[in-house]
């Protein structure tokens, strides 16, 4: 009777824990995606400002530090000045397989393959004036998907460990609670 009650009570709890774990993993992936996209946007804007302020010279130490310290892995970048001239960064940025509608001052986000690895890419185009030259500058920043996914998996594992600990604790409480609850019935059985 104790085992039967234990199974009846714990089965829905375990099913709910599995559903909750799956939901938590999905939410962790979405949260990681949003956070990393925001860090890519911050990096792109910092590079864009440095390029505009310095007239196309090298990035400031603060911006280099920002790029190096971005959570979730290494960030790559490529910047072009008015007329599409190369300014700074990696020589060949990843490109989208589909045609992107380029809108000024709005980030364009897509996934691509760069040197055999999947990457998340953000491209920001702004109109700037450098000395007497006015034109569009484009900053492209990208990050490996494997680095991003690793953080999402770590978040999900932490959540799964908490859910597992909660289920184990409830299982112990149920086991001993059922034992205590059945004690009068066992006493009655012995008396009979």
Steps between C-alpha positions, in 0.01 A plus 500: 500500500782739587678430169177537304425837660860610445481416127156661457616823663847515343414409137319829419771690687775344285300562181459865600872526580587370151266753337637777720857400412424511126330838538795633701747386233299681232482817709876480572574484127276800429648700786856423390411599142358836611793578731761409239319699230500804730873459565560473123301820448698680772824384341388608152397845626828544691701411190286731286557793737875434513521490121307827471688682776847384396440560131560134424805445718548207736249420772542655842633287785157517669326355195765231459449409864121487447543261207738279696285491816163430341341209683436186303811473290709683248343772285624568146444826314536673163445869428472683170491874445321712242516342157548153649871549570651265758576675830579245769438146620506162330537521123203286393182507709235229464216578263137405502381238253181699451481863390471730800304823484755746637342764720712776648534508877324165541687180578468220248544161667554169323683172533776395263804277469845650561808283453294184533319604820148628553493865612242758602560823308384855564545768236438870573510766228510870590558818306803691628709796402876464528674829423326603175394152392144387575378148445386175649722307736425138575617316807462124502554303823461127545536229759519120487171323560682226692617756759146633539346153524748397768376778728136403437579135583675605822193702604272206422720254693487724806121515475480121452716445809267721704192320366663161573583603856144622550353172369735294721404707804128462426549125445656467845225706660233291324666170596525589869168685498320197361675281760387727781152530351464121475623434854148495654391257229797272575421518872141400422625211286717376789213534741274295275 
